[in-house]
Amino acid sequence: MHIDLRDLSLISLIAESKSLTRAAERNHLSLPAVSARVKDLESEAGVRLFYRTPRGVALTPAGQNMLRHARTILSEIEHMKSELQRYGEGVQGSIRVFANTTAVTEFMPEVLATFLAAHPKVDVDLQERPTAEIIRGVLDGMTDLGITSGPITSDGLEIHTFSTDRLVLAVAPKHPLATTATVRFDDIIGHDYIGLHQGSTLQSFVDQLMQNARRRLHIRVQLSNFEAVCRMVEAGVGVGIVPESAAVRHQKTMNILIKPLAEDWAHRERHVLARRGDALPSYTQALIDSIMSHPGHAASLNAT
């Protein structure tokens, strides 16, 4: 079976545009040429890759599988080009990290400041992603490492547990929940809520809680970081679920109260993920060691 990079790029373009015509235009080919290449691909694969519909084209299950591999390969090629260019500039290596909101905003900046100072010829690409994308990215090789919170059940992963992430509720001193010792999720519903932006790991988790409870929070505003959430809480706009580390830090400069959440899900273990069986470069292992040994992590783990 012969498939070249142009075929993979074409499959990706067709999937994105849902149209052979638009894919042909973007690839600077004629429509008959694109149709012929798709037919040749399907003949080579022995399966149909696209459904033809009055509204355009849609991927078959086999096509979806091929698209996943195509995107992985194309991404690896782009990453290889970027790395080779950087190597030419004297860089020894680079590390891709997909991480959840807490990692990106709470502790990875401090970890990376120390790590990058100690490894001046190593680059790190840190991207915030939802948990499902983090796990899939590690398994597919789209990222070298992943950082998540909560239970991990996927096979094929090497899991390093390094601390505990405790979620709490931030409230204003005059809020009705301010006099409550501990709070359950049901207590929050009915009060105005300050959320994170859609796509953030924590907001996706809260959305799932609402779905499980078959009830919805009244989300007044969605923001990009925990500091902004706590500012809105302080202003009396609503309440917000945030990591305890963020709440404690912002409580030093803001008039907010921290309420424990009496829920099992409020205590979540943090993990660094790598693909099982991969031989990691020494600098990637050094980053794992830096995360595992960060002093704030040990304190967090001992506090739970």
Summary of the structure (lengths in Angstrom):
residues: 304
radius of gyration: 23.3
end to end distance: 54.8
largest distance: 70.6
contacts: 926
relative contact order: 0.13
helix: 50%
strand: 24%
